[in-house]
Amino acid sequence: MISVRNISKKFGKLDVLKEFNLEFEAGKSYALMGPNGSGKTTLIKIILGMVIPNKGDVIVQGESIKNNFKYRSNIGYMPQIGRYPDNMKIGQLFRMMQDMRPEIKEYDVELMESFGLNQMMDKPMHTLSGGTRQKVSAALAFMFNADILILDEPTAGLDPMAVETLKNKIKKERDSGKLILITSHILSELDELTDQAIYIFEGDIFFNDSVAMLKETTGEERFTTAIARLMEWSLKKKQTKTELSHV
Ligand SMILES: Nc1ncnc2c1ncn2[C@@H]1O[C@H](COP(=O)(O)OP(=O)(O)OP(=O)(O)O)[C@@H](O)[C@H]1O
């Protein structure tokens, strides 16, 4: 459904992504993990066409994203920080987004309703709490029934009940055949949601395999401990490289 082919991205001298090759399939959920600044958001933004790579291409549903903007209508995106016009009311924002997609006649309002946003349509965006803004972003990402959902730190700032609601929605959409790509630092949450774990470290893909293989490789039964093991290994590898470079 999405092929990331030989993608490299530099910011100045910093090699953020070095020749990345990844395949994302329908009906599966992928957790994109790695330390702060490891390039998760950059990769997501490249897939969304918001950052242009130095090298490589991304193929979404059979088409290259180069000089192509139509593919975006099949991706629901929840940004890490949603930025919206301050004075716009929630209801106006939803209507504006719907007006921008006139080809879509049926909306998925399940999250909007479960989060109670339909009860606060007259609230201006600048008066909303951080968590409520996150709920608006989540409701918008799912509203257009896109085949692909890209969620950047989706549960950050949400209360436990909202987290459960969002997790159930993610599982439901994945099971109905959608492709889900999530980044999060909250590993316990990813545990239930992830089919495939991708761990990025210092510009490279350090691990990319099924959760079963992750557990087998690390010898750890719990997802969170298995990821902690990967982190340890990646840091050790770096230390060894540094030591060797001084020999
Ligand atoms: N527009 C930009 N200009 C310069 N450097 C950038 C830009 N965007 C990102 N970077 C740098 O690229 C690196 C990767 O950033 P990115 O936001 O992709 O990381 P991340 O893995 O999503 O981090 P986090 O876990 O903190 O969200 C960081 O060092 C960041 O400072």
The ligand as an SDF file (V2000), in Angstrom:
LIG
                    3D

 31 33  0  0  0  0  0  0  0  0999 V2000
   12.7870   21.6960    9.1760 N   0  0  0  0  0  0  0  0  0  0  0  0
   13.8730   21.2640    9.8070 C   0  0  0  0  0  0  0  0  0  0  0  0
   15.0460   21.9290    9.7010 N   0  0  0  0  0  0  0  0  0  0  0  0
   16.1630   21.4760   10.3090 C   0  0  0  0  0  0  0  0  0  0  0  0
   16.2180   20.3630   11.0680 N   0  0  0  0  0  0  0  0  0  0  0  0
   15.0860   19.6670   11.2070 C   0  0  0  0  0  0  0  0  0  0  0  0
   13.8550   20.0700   10.6000 C   0  0  0  0  0  0  0  0  0  0  0  0
   12.9030   19.1680   10.9270 N   0  0  0  0  0  0  0  0  0  0  0  0
   13.4980   18.2440   11.7050 C   0  0  0  0  0  0  0  0  0  0  0  0
   14.7930   18.5450   11.8730 N   0  0  0  0  0  0  0  0  0  0  0  0
   15.7750   17.7480   12.6450 C   0  0  0  0  0  0  0  0  0  0  0  0
   15.7190   16.4230   12.1680 O   0  0  0  0  0  0  0  0  0  0  0  0
   15.8600   15.4940   13.2500 C   0  0  0  0  0  0  0  0  0  0  0  0
   14.6680   14.5490   13.2520 C   0  0  0  0  0  0  0  0  0  0  0  0
   13.5150   15.2490   13.6890 O   0  0  0  0  0  0  0  0  0  0  0  0
   12.0910   14.5600   13.8030 P   0  0  0  0  0  0  0  0  0  0  0  0
   11.1250   15.6040   14.2330 O   0  0  0  0  0  0  0  0  0  0  0  0
   11.8190   13.8180   12.5650 O   0  0  0  0  0  0  0  0  0  0  0  0
   12.3450   13.5050   15.0040 O   0  0  0  0  0  0  0  0  0  0  0  0
   11.3390   12.5880   15.8130 P   0  0  0  0  0  0  0  0  0  0  0  0
   11.9230   11.2050   15.7860 O   0  0  0  0  0  0  0  0  0  0  0  0
    9.9670   12.7370   15.2760 O   0  0  0  0  0  0  0  0  0  0  0  0
   11.4670   13.2010   17.2740 O   0  0  0  0  0  0  0  0  0  0  0  0
   10.4600   13.2450   18.5380 P   0  0  0  0  0  0  0  0  0  0  0  0
   10.4550   11.8670   19.1350 O   0  0  0  0  0  0  0  0  0  0  0  0
   11.1340   14.2140   19.4470 O   0  0  0  0  0  0  0  0  0  0  0  0
    9.1310   13.7110   18.0490 O   0  0  0  0  0  0  0  0  0  0  0  0
   16.0160   16.3330   14.5110 C   0  0  0  0  0  0  0  0  0  0  0  0
   17.3940   16.4650   14.7860 O   0  0  0  0  0  0  0  0  0  0  0  0
   15.4250   17.6650   14.1240 C   0  0  0  0  0  0  0  0  0  0  0  0
   16.0180   18.7200   14.8430 O   0  0  0  0  0  0  0  0  0  0  0  0
  1  2  1  0
  2  3  1  0
  2  7  2  0
  3  4  2  0
  4  5  1  0
  5  6  2  0
  6  7  1  0
  6 10  1  0
  7  8  1  0
  8  9  2  0
  9 10  1  0
 10 11  1  0
 11 12  1  0
 11 30  1  0
 12 13  1  0
 13 14  1  0
 13 28  1  0
 14 15  1  0
 15 16  1  0
 16 17  2  0
 16 18  1  0
 16 19  1  0
 19 20  1  0
 20 21  2  0
 20 22  1  0
 20 23  1  0
 23 24  1  0
 24 25  2  0
 24 26  1  0
 24 27  1  0
 28 29  1  0
 28 30  1  0
 30 31  1  0
M  END
$$$$
